[in-house]
Amino acid sequence: MLILALDSSSPMVSIAMLDYSHHGKKSSLLYDHCERQSRTDSSSFFRGLEQAISTIGKPDLLVVGLGPGAYNGLRVSIAAAQGMASALGVELRGIPSVLALNIEEPRYWILGDARGGTYWMASVLHHQFDVEPTLLAPEKMQEFLLAKPDLPLFASTPLPKLSQAQQITITFPCAAVLGRVSQEISYQENSLIPLYLKPIHITPAASLRCAIA
């Protein structure tokens, strides 16, 4: 089975094609595209997507990252995945992008800038949420971090309002990991609703706890 995985939720576009032909137990990475993108330019995403299809061919499954992350990037990648799945007649699955970081740590905090003076954070254990994404004022994040003080901290952008004592490693969601997670973890629901943390115009926000003080 060929899996085409897409993520455009962070400053780094990630597109990968994996082969799960050997009874679905081990994957071979056939194509890997990682390139920085700006918030208003999706050309790197579509360039990588075109190269993946022209180089490898039609996938059997599409997997797309749902965020949390950049609003424009999520709209572009999810819309493109939906259009491709419909045109090609293949299954489409959505998985939160932050469950697929390219790291060795099985458990970690993932942090992000929700803009408007707020941050978000979540705890991940073996590619599943241990603590779901939660909106917080920057000064309240330390209280959450103290609940699991030994976990490493990751983010896809610098977070200047946090204490300088916090050692945060910058990393990004990885499409290759996203594709593997789609086969290794059983998700009861494969909703394609992006994990927006706030209501945006007419787009409903995902149901998330809010702890802004």
N, C-alpha and C positions, 0 to 999 in steps of 0.2 A: 504494500500500500504506500502510495506517495502522499506525503503531507506537506502542504504549503502553509507556512505560518507567517503571520504579518503582525508587526507592532509599530505604531507611530505615536505612542503616548508620551514619549520623552524627547529631549533634544537629539536623540540618536535613532534614526530609522533602522529597523532590523527586519530582514526578510530572509527566510530559510526554506529549503526544500529537503525533506528527509525521506529516506526509504525504510519502511518497516516490512519488507517482504519476507523476512525470516520469522514467520509465525508471530509477528508483532512483539517480539521480546527484545530485540536489539535494533538500533537505528543506525543508518549510515547517512552522514551529512553530505548531500549532493551539491548544494548551493548555499552560499552564505553571503549576504549583502548587509553591511553596516556602514552608515554614512550620516554625518551630522546634517540636521535640517534646521531651518529657521521657522519661526512660528507662522509665517505667512507664505511659505514656499514649500509645496509638496512635490516638487520635481524629482527630488532624490528618491522619494517613496515610489513614484510611478516608474522611474527609470529602473530601480531594482526589481519591481514587480514584472516589468516587461522582460528583463533579462532572465528572470527565473523561469518564466513560461517558455520563452524562445530557446533557452538552453536545455531544460529538462523535459518540458511538455506538460500535459494536463495532469493536475493532481487528482487524487481520489478523495481527499478531505482537505477542507480549509479550516484553519484555526486563526482567530484574530484576538489581539489583546484588548481588554475593555477598560484599562486604566487602573486606578485614577491617573490623571495626567493632563496633557495639553488638550484643550477643548477642540481646536481646529484639527490637530493630529488624529484624535479619536474619531471625529466625524468623517474625515477623509478615509481612514483605514477601514472602518466598519462599513461605510457606504460602498467602498470598492470591493470588500469581501462579499457583501450581500449581492452586488451586481454580478460578480464572477460566479458565485455559487449558483445563482439563478440561470445564468447563461450556459454554464458548463454542466448543470444538473448534478452537483456534488453536495455532500453534507457540509454544513458550516457550524462550527462550535465557537463559542466565546468564553474566554478565561481571563480573569483579572491579570493585567500585565505584571503587577508587582509580585505575583506568585512565581514568576519566571525570571528572576535575576540570574546572571551568569556568575554565580559564586558557589563556593564549596560549603558554606555554612548552612546547616539544616534548619536553624532557627535564628530569627533576626528581627530587629525593628526596621521598618521602612518609613521614611518621613518625606513630606512634600510641602510645597508652597501652594496653598489654596487661594492666594491673592486676597486683596481686600483686608490685609492685616491679620489673616489667619493661616495656620498651618494644618496639615492632616498627618496622622500617623496610624500605623497598623503593625501588628505582630504576626509573623508568619512562621509556621512549623511544618516542615516536610511538604511544602508547596500548597498549604492550606492556611486560611486565616485562623490564628489563635486569638487575636483581637482584631475585629473588623475595622476598616478605615473610619476614623473618628476626627471630627473637626475640633480644633483647639486654638485658643489664643496662645501665642508663643510662650508667654510666661507660665502657662499651665502645663506645658508639655513635660517639664521636669517631673511633675507628680506622676505622670503615666510611666515615664522611663524608670522611675524608682521601683515600680512594681516588678520589673525584670531588669535589674541594673547590670547584669552580666552579659546581656545580649549585645552583639555588635550593631552599630547604627549605619544605615545606608540611605542615600538619597540620590536623585538624578540631577539635582541642581544645588548650588550652595544655599545654605539657610543662615543668613547673617544675623538674624535676631536671636539665635540660640547662643547659649554660653560658649565662650571660647574653649572651655574645658571639655566640651562634648567632641569626641573624635568621630567625625562622620566621614565615611568613605563614599565617594561619588561613583556610582555604577548605574547601569541601565538595564531595562528588560531586554531579554534575548529571545529572538524568534525561534532559534533552535531548541532552547529550553522549553519554550511555550509548546512547541510541537511534541516534545517528549512528555511533558506534563499531561497533555491531552490523552496520552495512552497509558500513563502510569497511575493517574488519579481518577477515581470515578466521581463525576459530578452529577448530582441528581437533576440539576437544571442547567441547560446550556442557553440561558437568556442572552440576547444580544444587546441588552440595555447597557450603555456605557456607564461607568461609575463616576458620574458627575457628582461633585460634593455639594454643589449649590444649584438652586433653580436657575436656568439660563433661558431667558426669554420665554418661549412656549415649551421648552424641553423640560419634562418632569425630572426631578432629581431622584437618584436612587435612594432607597430607604437606608439612612445611616444615622447613627446616634450623634448628637451635637452636644458638645460640652464647652461651648464658648462662654467665658465669664465676662 
